[in-house]
Amino acid sequence: MAERAYWLAWAQAHGLGPTLLKRLRSHFGTLAAAWQADGADLLAVEGIGLGLGASLVAYRQRVSPLDLLASYEQQHPNFWTPADAEYPPLLYEITDPPPLLYYRGRPELVSALQSMPSVGVVGTRNPSAYGQRWTRRLTQRLATHDVIVVSGLAKGVDRHAHQQTLESGGLTIAVLGTGVDVTYPIAHQALQASIASQGLLLSEYPNGTPPDRGHFPRRNRIIAGLSRAVVVTEAPARSGALITAHLANDYGREVFALPGSLDNPNSAGCLALINQGAQMVLDDQTLIAALGQLPQLSNPPLPAPEAGSPEAGPARLSPDPPLPPAMAKVLAAIADEPIALDHLVQDLSQPTGELLAALVQLELLGLVTQLPGMRYQRG
């Protein structure tokens, strides 16, 4: 409890960011010891000069850490510091871990991070049909292999990653650039409520904090820090997802990128990552195989909520049975990009009625999507 109070007290000091705060703790062993240190000893910490050192000494004289904690917990009961056992050890490994981590939802998910692999899935806020489809395909595969999916609850790729994980009965963590009680964008209100029920919402900003342009790039380092690997499914050349990928690389985490068309500007960021050494996602099977090589601890996984409980998600998807040969032939003829019914009839040399019957069955299975103008694409 005492060390928790000192983390809070130091975190409120002006001029101490996450990196400097971690250095302070590393230098003195505990932040309680740092609180008692002479002003001259504070100057031995890299990054603390005369001006900041004098400011910190004056700050300590007017603040009681234990009183501050008692008062703060009345307003913000749900937060962790690195002194708390619940704080994710994986996150504290980064150079600038958040000193305060606010939460809402199932806090036991952070314990699962020690025994279950976690993967960040990020990308553009305006994904193409290809980007949406592969984001959902990859996250479904991750969820059904007991991988915790981490993302930022933004529009586009983030939304599809969280939504598909929940629909697949998986576990997901959303890292916000607002307080965990604030919904942004507002259209995600239902999704955020579902994550609060079945997963976990995290933020370094206290309750009531509204969206701010500067919060979201900083939020990305937490996504990278909570993830053993980061997958970028679609991103333009200038994208916050690339910030997450580069931070993950700096933190020693694996980075994967989904290749896309050279004609699609939203693929430029992924192609650049691959050119810089990120692993290329060739399909969902090879991604799972590559993730199987990541280091994991051998603790038992987090028990799933009991069926019927508020925290219970949808039933886990079972493996799909093989398609009949005629349907498999039709599916194989449908490319990732939309194709017209007339072209399918010509390519397959099959009666239109039989072809339409097969397409309806494939739609019901979720394998094909019909678009306006009698065009079809992979579902």
N, C-alpha and C positions, 0 to 999 in steps of 0.2 A: 504493500500500500504506500509506503513512504517513497519508494523509487518512482512509482506511478505519479505521485504528487510533484516530484521534481521534473519529470518529463513534461507535465502540463505547465509548470511554472516557467521552465526554460523556453518552452514553445511559445509562450506569450511575450517573451522578451524581444524588443525591437532590434532587428539587425542580425538575428540568428536564424538562418535558413536550415533546411533539413540536412544538407551536407555538413555544415559547420557544427550543427548540434550532434551529429554522429561522431565527428572528430572530437568534440568536447567529452563525450561519454567514453570514447576509446582512450583518450589521454589520461583521464582520471579514474577509469574503471567503473565508476558509477556517477550519475548526475547529482546524487546527494553529496558525494565527495567534492564535485566541482562547485557546488553551491557554497561549500565551506572554504574553498581555496582562496588564497590571497590574490589580490589583483595582479601582482607581478607574475604569479603562476598561471593566471589565465592568458597572459601574453605569450606563453610558451606554446599555445595551441595555434597551429597554422591557420591564418585567416583572421585572427583577433589582433587588431592593432591598438594603439594607445586610445584612440577615440572610442572605439567599441568597447574596449576593456573598461574604461572609466564609466561608460553608460551602463554596462552590466553590473558593476559594483554598486552604482547608485540604485539600480533596479532591485537588486537583492535586498537592499536596506529597507525598502518600503513594501515588500511582498512576503507573505507567509505562505509557503507552498501547501501546507496541510489545510489552512483555512481556505485558500484558493480552490483546492480540490473539492472540499466539502460544498462550497458554494456552486462550483461549476457542475458538479454531478446532479445538483437539483435541477438545473436547466438542461443538461445533456447527459442523461443516464447511460446512453448506449454508445460508448466509445472505448477504444483500446489504445494503449501506448506500448512501445516495445518492452516495457517492464512487465506486461501482462502475458500470462501463458497463452492466451487466445490469439495474440498478435501473430500473423503468419511469418514463420521463420524465413520462408522463401523471399518474402518482401523485404525483410531486414537485411538480406544479403546485398541489396543494391547500394550504391554510394549515397543516395539521397532518399532514404525511406521516410514516409510521412510520420512525424512524431505523434500525431493524433489521427486515428482511423475510426470514423463513425460508421455504424452499421445498422441495418434493418433487414429482418428476415430470419433465416436459419443460421445462427452464428456457428453452429457445429460444422458448417462447410469448411471453415478455415482449418479445422483439424484434419479434414479429408485431404487437404493439399499436401500433407506429409506422406500420405500413402497412395494417393491416386494422381495420375498425371494430369496436368492442367495445361490447356492450350489457349492462347489468345487468338481470336478470329476477328480480323479488322479489315476495313476497306472503305471505299468511297461512299458518300451519302447518296449518290445517284447511280447505282449499279445498272448495267444493262441486263437484259433477260438472261444472258449467259452468266453474268456475275451473280445474279440472284439464284439461278438454278444450281450453280456449283457451290455457292455458300451453303445452301440448304443441304445439298448432297453430302458435302464434307462434314458439316456439323451433325447431321443425322448419324453418319458413320462414327464420329467421335463419341456422340452420346451413347450409342449402343455398344461401345467398347469401354464404357465407364471412364471416359475422359471428361474432366470438368472444363466447360467452355467459358472463357472469360472474354468480355467485350465491354463496349462503352455506352450502350443503350442510345446511340445516335441513330439518325435516319439511315436507311439503306442497308449496307452489309451488316452493321451491328444488330439492327432490328431482326433481320432474317436469321442471324446466328442464334440470338436468344430465343426467338419464337420456335425455330425448328428444334432446338435442344429441349424445350419444354414439351413440344408435341411428341418428341421421341422418348419422353420419360427420363431425360438426363438431368444433370446438375449444371447450373449456370450461375456465374457471378457477374454482376454489372457494376462497373466503376463509373461514378457520376462526376460531372463537373459542377454540380450543385449540391445542396444539402440532400440527404437521402429522403427527405420528406417533400422535395420539390420535383415536379414532373417537367422535364424538358427533353424533346418537344412535347407539347400538351397532347398531341395525338397518341402518345405512348402511355397514356394513363392506365389503360387496361393491362398492357404488357408489363408495366412497372409493378402494378398490383400483383400480377401473377408471379413475377420474380420474387417479390417480397414474401409471397406465400410458399413458393416451392424452392426458391433459391436464396440469393443473398445480394443485397445492395450495399456498396461500400463508397465512401467519399472521405477525402481529407478536409472537407469543408463542413462546418456545423449546420445543424438544422436551420432552415429558413434562408440559406444562402442562395440567391438567385443566379441564373446563368450569367457568365461573364466571359468575354472572348479569351482572356488570358488563362482561364481555368482549364480549358480543354487540352491544350498541349501538355500541361503539367499532369493532367489526369492520365495521359498516355503512358507515363513512366510507371504508374501503378499497375496498369494492364500488363506491361512488359514484365514488371517485377513479380507479379503473381503467377506468371506463366513459365512453364519449362520450355515452351516453344511458342512462336508466333506465326500464324498463317495469314498472309495478305491475299485475299481472293480477287480483288480488283481495285486498282488505285491509279489516278492520274499522276503526272510527274510532280505536281505540288499537292500533297495530301498529308493530312494528319496521320494516316495509317503508316506512311513512310517514317514519320517521327517515331512511332511505336516500334517499327521494325529495326531502325538504327539503334534505338535505346536497348532493345532486346539483345542485339549483337554486342553492344558495349557491356551489357551485364552478363555476357557469356551464355546467352540462351540461343537455341537453334532458331533459324528463320527460314520459313518456306514461302514460296510465292507461286500463284497459279498463273501459268502463261496465258496470254490472250492474243487477239488479232492485232497485227501492226496497224490496221485501219481504225482501231478503236482507241481514242485518246485515253480512255479509262484504263487501258492495259499498260500504258507507258511506264507507270511506276513499278509495276510487277516485273516487267521486262528488264528495267534498270536494276532491280534487286537481284534478279537472276544473273545478270551480267556482272554484278559485284560479288557473287558467290553464294547467294541464297539457294537453298535446295529447290528444285523445280517440282511442283506437284503434278505428277503425270496422271494419277487417278487416285480414288479414295483408298484403294487397297495398298498402294505403295506408300501413301502418307501414313497409314496405320502401321505398316511394317517399319518405316523409318522412326516413328515415335516409339516403337517398341524397344529401340536401342537407347532411349533416354534414361538417365539414372533415376531410379525410384527407390523409395524406402519400402520396407516389407511389412509395415503395420497393417492391420486389417482395415478394409475400406469402411467408409461411413455406412451404417445401416440405412436402408431405404425406409421412408415413412410407411406406416401401415396403410393398406388399401382402405380407402374411405375416409382417411384423416384429411384435415385441411391442407396438410403439406404434401399429400400424395399427388404425384403428377399422373399423366396418362400412362396407360400400360406400355411397357417396353415393346417395340416393334419386333416381331419375329422374322426370321429370314424369309425372303420371298421364295415361293416355289418356282421351279422352272416354267417358262412359257411354252405353250404348244408351238410346234414348229412354224405353223402358218402365221401366228401372232409375232413370233420372234423375227420372222422374215420381214414383216411390216415395220416393226420397231427398228430393225437394223437399217431400213431405208430412210428413216427420218433423221435428218442431220440436226446438229445443235442449233442451227439457224432455221427459221421458218421455211416450210416447203408447201407448195400448193397441192391440192388434191389431184388436179390434172397431171401434175408432174409425177405424183406417186403412181397413178394409174398407168402412166406411160412407162415408168421405170420398172414396175413390178409385173406388167402384162397380166393384170388380175381384174376380174369383173368389178365394176364400181360398187355394186351391192355388197359383195364379199369383203371388199376393202373397207367400206364404211362400217360394217359389222365388227371387223377387227379393230378399227380405230376407236369405236365406242368402248369395246372391252379394255383397250389400253388406257383410255381416258379414265374409266372406272378404277383402274389399278393405280392411277396417278402417274403413269409412265409417259403419257402424251398429253399435251394441252392443245385445244383447238383455239385458233385465233380468228378474228374477223376475216371474211373473204375465203372461207374454207381452206385456211392454211393451218399447218400443224408443226409443232416442235416438241422436243423432248420435255417431259413434265418434271 
